[in-house]
Amino acid sequence: MKDETLKRQILEVMAAHSLCVIATVTDDAKPEAAIVGFSQNDDLELIIGTSRQTRKYANVQKNTQVAIVIGDTSAEIQYEGLIRELSAAELDSQLEGHFKKLPGSPKYLEDPNQRWLLVRPTWIRLTVHEEPNRVEEMSFV
């Protein structure tokens, strides 16, 4: 039951935000970070759209491990996961919620360089900034 309550709280924080910071690494282990729009599904997976011409896309082709931060001064999520490109067969089911959350995103369907990525969590930490601070973690490995 604790995990279900924590999952619900994480989903609430995710739903309250439309931008996150995603960190990837280059071939020579240099970190790179970018702000991107995202949506989430009930499995705590994140959907991110990007161009195949971006540094992050090049990085995740070689290293599928990413770190993501979502939040503000009331609560934050630290998120580690594995990223992969969605297949054409998955796009309809995964992008419906994405377009609902980010209504400006459908225009990218026409861009031949656009790619849609799915991040599956391996570890999540929720920090709620109230008195006292509350920190809880979930591991998926």
Backbone bond lengths (Angstrom), bond angles and torsions (degrees), N, CA, C in turn:
res aa  C-N    CA-C-N  psi(-1)  N-CA   C-N-CA  omega(-1)  CA-C   N-CA-C  phi
1 M - - - 1.451 - - 1.536 111.10 -
2 K 1.345 116.23 -37.98 1.459 119.75 178.73 1.524 110.74 -59.19
3 D 1.337 116.81 -43.07 1.465 119.94 179.42 1.524 111.76 -62.71
4 E 1.328 117.92 -37.98 1.471 120.74 178.75 1.515 111.09 -67.04
5 T 1.329 117.45 -39.91 1.465 121.08 177.43 1.521 110.28 -65.15
6 L 1.320 116.87 -44.74 1.458 121.20 177.95 1.525 110.67 -62.45
7 K 1.305 117.25 -43.61 1.466 121.45 178.63 1.526 110.30 -58.97
8 R 1.321 117.36 -44.60 1.469 121.79 179.34 1.527 110.12 -61.53
9 Q 1.335 117.47 -42.69 1.462 121.19 179.74 1.532 111.37 -65.02
10 I 1.322 116.74 -40.48 1.468 120.81 177.37 1.526 109.92 -62.99
11 L 1.327 116.75 -44.75 1.465 120.38 179.14 1.527 111.24 -62.18
12 E 1.330 117.76 -36.09 1.465 120.76 177.79 1.526 111.52 -63.76
13 V 1.332 117.19 -43.06 1.460 120.21 177.83 1.521 109.56 -65.33
14 M 1.317 117.57 -43.76 1.466 120.55 178.75 1.523 110.78 -59.82
15 A 1.326 117.19 -44.14 1.462 121.39 -177.46 1.528 112.01 -64.67
16 A 1.323 116.72 -27.26 1.463 121.26 -177.84 1.529 112.98 -79.46
17 H 1.327 117.59 -6.69 1.467 121.79 -176.99 1.520 109.81 -128.40
18 S 1.319 115.39 147.84 1.461 119.52 177.00 1.527 112.41 -116.64
19 L 1.327 116.92 -6.50 1.461 121.30 178.37 1.517 110.30 -122.36
20 C 1.322 115.10 147.86 1.459 121.51 174.74 1.520 108.22 -142.15
21 V 1.316 115.22 166.91 1.460 121.09 172.63 1.522 106.88 -105.07
22 I 1.322 115.68 127.50 1.460 121.04 177.17 1.524 108.26 -112.64
23 A 1.323 115.73 132.91 1.460 121.88 178.57 1.525 109.24 -113.84
24 T 1.327 114.51 133.80 1.465 122.44 176.76 1.519 107.18 -130.70
25 V 1.321 116.67 176.17 1.464 119.88 176.85 1.527 110.46 -129.09
26 T 1.329 114.73 148.90 1.454 121.37 178.63 1.530 109.93 -80.71
27 D 1.316 115.42 176.13 1.469 121.21 176.27 1.522 112.31 -56.35
28 D 1.331 115.65 -35.14 1.459 119.07 -178.73 1.537 111.98 -99.15
29 A 1.326 115.69 28.68 1.470 124.42 171.84 1.526 114.79 64.33
30 K 1.326 117.71 25.24 1.461 120.59 174.40 1.529 108.36 -87.82
31 P 1.338 117.56 133.54 1.459 119.59 -179.85 1.527 111.70 -75.99
32 E 1.320 115.39 146.61 1.458 122.59 173.23 1.513 107.35 -136.79
33 A 1.319 117.34 141.34 1.455 121.71 -179.32 1.520 109.29 -134.96
34 A 1.319 115.52 150.15 1.460 121.30 179.37 1.524 109.63 -149.50
35 I 1.320 114.72 149.74 1.464 120.04 172.53 1.519 107.37 -88.50
36 V 1.332 116.00 130.98 1.465 121.47 179.79 1.524 109.62 -137.73
37 G 1.324 115.18 154.76 1.452 120.47 170.75 1.517 108.78 -77.07
38 F 1.332 116.51 149.55 1.460 119.52 -179.65 1.517 110.07 -148.19
39 S 1.301 114.47 160.92 1.463 122.19 167.23 1.513 106.93 -131.84
40 Q 1.309 115.90 169.70 1.455 120.86 -177.72 1.522 109.27 -133.64
41 N 1.333 115.71 158.91 1.455 119.76 172.61 1.526 108.88 -117.71
42 D 1.312 116.79 177.86 1.462 121.23 -175.27 1.523 113.74 -67.66
43 D 1.328 117.47 -11.56 1.460 121.65 177.06 1.528 111.92 -93.35
44 L 1.332 116.75 12.02 1.464 123.53 -179.08 1.522 112.45 66.73
45 E 1.312 116.95 19.12 1.455 121.59 174.97 1.528 108.20 -85.05
46 L 1.318 115.85 149.06 1.454 121.66 179.75 1.524 109.70 -110.50
47 I 1.330 115.97 143.55 1.455 122.39 175.12 1.521 107.14 -114.16
48 I 1.327 115.56 129.24 1.459 122.27 -177.66 1.525 107.80 -133.04
49 G 1.312 115.78 135.75 1.456 120.39 173.39 1.516 109.68 -102.18
50 T 1.328 116.41 142.93 1.468 120.65 177.59 1.521 109.39 -156.58
51 S 1.286 115.59 163.50 1.458 121.06 174.85 1.525 109.60 -84.67
52 R 1.298 115.70 145.87 1.465 118.52 176.72 1.526 111.33 -70.86
53 Q 1.328 117.41 -3.77 1.460 122.12 178.24 1.532 112.87 -93.68
54 T 1.341 117.24 1.70 1.460 120.05 -178.51 1.527 111.66 -85.20
55 R 1.319 114.73 159.67 1.466 120.11 175.71 1.517 110.69 -63.92
56 K 1.337 117.26 -41.42 1.467 119.13 -177.66 1.522 110.95 -62.01
57 Y 1.325 117.00 -39.28 1.466 119.29 179.26 1.529 110.19 -64.10
58 A 1.313 117.19 -44.69 1.474 120.41 177.72 1.521 110.51 -60.74
59 N 1.320 116.93 -41.53 1.462 120.65 -178.91 1.524 111.98 -63.66
60 V 1.322 117.51 -45.18 1.470 119.39 -175.29 1.527 112.50 -75.41
61 Q 1.313 117.66 -10.62 1.458 119.76 173.01 1.522 110.63 -70.10
62 K 1.332 115.98 -24.60 1.462 120.96 -177.15 1.516 113.33 -108.15
63 N 1.335 117.06 -25.77 1.465 121.44 179.79 1.521 107.23 -140.75
64 T 1.301 117.16 110.56 1.464 121.75 -173.92 1.525 114.04 -83.82
65 Q 1.321 117.34 1.75 1.467 120.43 178.05 1.522 109.85 -86.16
66 V 1.337 115.61 130.37 1.456 121.41 178.96 1.521 109.70 -133.21
67 A 1.318 114.99 159.20 1.459 122.37 171.85 1.524 106.75 -123.83
68 I 1.323 115.51 141.43 1.462 121.68 -175.29 1.521 108.67 -136.20
69 V 1.329 116.29 145.05 1.453 122.05 174.61 1.526 108.09 -127.25
70 I 1.331 114.67 132.65 1.465 122.88 178.05 1.521 106.61 -130.61
71 G 1.322 118.28 137.62 1.451 117.39 173.05 1.496 115.59 149.39
72 D 1.326 113.51 -169.47 1.452 123.12 179.17 1.524 108.11 -156.81
73 T 1.308 117.62 -159.52 1.460 119.92 -175.42 1.526 113.47 -74.36
74 S 1.331 118.54 -12.00 1.465 119.35 178.96 1.528 112.50 -92.23
75 A 1.320 117.15 -34.21 1.471 120.76 -179.93 1.526 109.17 -159.84
76 E 1.325 115.41 152.57 1.462 119.72 177.80 1.516 110.29 -142.55
77 I 1.318 113.83 153.40 1.457 121.69 177.02 1.523 107.57 -122.34
78 Q 1.325 115.75 126.08 1.456 121.59 167.19 1.524 104.95 -101.21
79 Y 1.309 116.89 130.84 1.462 122.18 -168.15 1.522 108.12 -136.92
80 E 1.305 116.59 125.81 1.459 121.23 172.50 1.522 107.32 -117.96
81 G 1.330 115.60 142.90 1.446 117.56 -177.63 1.511 112.95 -165.79
82 L 1.322 112.97 -177.98 1.462 122.58 178.30 1.521 107.90 -111.88
83 I 1.322 115.91 132.63 1.458 121.37 -174.50 1.524 109.93 -111.56
84 R 1.311 114.78 143.86 1.466 120.17 175.86 1.521 109.13 -148.30
85 E 1.318 115.51 159.45 1.454 120.49 178.14 1.526 109.26 -80.84
86 L 1.331 115.16 137.04 1.463 119.47 176.45 1.530 109.54 -71.93
87 S 1.316 116.02 141.18 1.457 120.53 176.14 1.526 108.91 -78.30
88 A 1.308 116.40 162.41 1.466 120.89 178.63 1.525 110.80 -57.97
89 A 1.325 117.33 -36.65 1.467 121.26 -179.04 1.529 112.38 -66.92
90 E 1.324 117.20 -25.73 1.469 121.40 -178.79 1.526 113.64 -86.62
91 L 1.313 117.47 -17.05 1.455 120.34 -169.76 1.528 113.36 -58.58
92 D 1.325 118.33 -47.97 1.467 119.86 -176.56 1.520 112.28 -57.13
93 S 1.322 117.07 -48.79 1.466 119.62 -176.52 1.524 112.11 -70.89
94 Q 1.307 118.40 -34.16 1.464 121.11 -177.04 1.527 113.05 -83.34
95 L 1.318 118.14 -31.42 1.461 119.72 -173.21 1.519 114.00 -86.67
96 E 1.317 118.84 -15.18 1.466 120.46 179.48 1.534 110.63 -57.04
97 G 1.323 116.93 -52.07 1.459 121.01 178.98 1.520 112.10 -67.23
98 H 1.324 116.46 -34.27 1.463 121.45 179.15 1.531 110.07 -61.94
99 F 1.332 116.32 -46.31 1.458 120.67 -178.96 1.526 111.70 -69.23
100 K 1.314 116.92 -29.75 1.465 120.36 176.99 1.536 109.76 -67.97
101 K 1.308 117.01 -42.62 1.461 121.31 -179.79 1.527 111.48 -74.48
102 L 1.330 117.00 -38.64 1.468 122.61 -177.08 1.534 109.07 -120.28
103 P 1.322 117.82 79.34 1.470 120.75 -172.47 1.528 115.02 -62.38
104 G 1.315 118.57 -14.53 1.462 120.35 176.38 1.518 113.89 -83.58
105 S 1.316 117.22 -5.52 1.467 121.36 -174.36 1.525 116.68 -76.12
106 P 1.330 120.97 -30.86 1.469 118.98 -176.09 1.528 114.41 -56.27
107 K 1.328 118.03 -26.77 1.476 120.16 179.73 1.525 111.95 -59.10
108 Y 1.327 116.98 -24.89 1.465 120.27 -178.72 1.529 112.84 -74.69
109 L 1.324 117.48 -12.80 1.465 119.95 176.55 1.520 111.67 -60.33
110 E 1.335 116.64 -27.02 1.464 121.66 -178.99 1.529 112.92 -82.28
111 D 1.316 117.25 -11.25 1.459 121.93 -177.14 1.526 109.63 -84.96
112 P 1.329 118.48 117.86 1.466 120.22 -178.52 1.535 113.11 -65.93
113 N 1.323 117.78 -17.52 1.468 120.85 178.41 1.524 113.45 -89.56
114 Q 1.330 116.65 -7.86 1.463 120.00 -176.57 1.525 111.19 -70.08
115 R 1.327 115.26 137.42 1.458 122.29 175.99 1.522 107.29 -130.87
116 W 1.319 115.68 148.48 1.455 122.38 179.88 1.520 107.74 -116.00
117 L 1.314 116.03 126.99 1.454 122.25 -173.62 1.521 110.69 -116.62
118 L 1.314 115.58 144.81 1.458 122.67 177.39 1.523 107.98 -117.61
119 V 1.332 115.75 130.92 1.464 120.81 178.36 1.520 108.06 -111.90
120 R 1.320 116.02 122.31 1.469 122.59 176.75 1.521 107.85 -99.52
121 P 1.342 117.58 128.05 1.462 118.82 -175.56 1.525 113.06 -71.04
122 T 1.327 114.85 144.57 1.461 121.21 168.96 1.525 110.23 -111.94
123 W 1.353 116.19 -24.34 1.460 122.09 179.77 1.523 108.44 -160.07
124 I 1.327 115.97 138.08 1.470 121.24 177.02 1.522 108.60 -136.84
125 R 1.331 115.56 136.62 1.467 121.44 172.05 1.528 107.36 -121.36
126 L 1.331 115.59 125.98 1.459 122.60 173.76 1.525 108.25 -104.06
127 T 1.329 116.14 125.77 1.457 121.48 174.06 1.522 107.27 -117.39
128 V 1.320 115.96 122.75 1.459 121.76 176.53 1.517 106.65 -106.33
129 H 1.331 115.49 121.83 1.461 121.68 -175.24 1.527 110.18 -92.59
130 E 1.300 115.11 79.81 1.464 121.01 173.48 1.512 106.03 -137.70
131 E 1.296 117.73 172.08 1.470 120.06 -178.71 1.512 110.56 -88.55
132 P 1.304 119.21 118.46 1.466 126.78 -11.01 1.531 110.44 -80.18
133 N 1.334 115.99 160.90 1.466 119.87 175.34 1.524 109.44 -57.41
134 R 1.328 115.79 144.98 1.459 120.84 177.77 1.517 107.80 -123.01
135 V 1.328 115.86 130.24 1.472 121.62 179.49 1.526 107.82 -127.80
136 E 1.349 115.37 125.77 1.458 120.88 177.40 1.519 109.13 -135.95
137 E 1.334 115.23 149.94 1.458 120.35 -176.92 1.521 111.12 -128.56
138 M 1.325 114.26 153.39 1.466 122.58 171.75 1.517 107.53 -130.43
139 S 1.324 117.37 136.66 1.452 122.09 175.90 1.526 108.23 -117.76
140 F 1.316 116.43 140.07 1.463 122.01 -174.79 1.518 112.33 -118.54
141 V 1.308 118.36 9.60 1.465 121.25 -175.53 1.518 109.84 -89.84
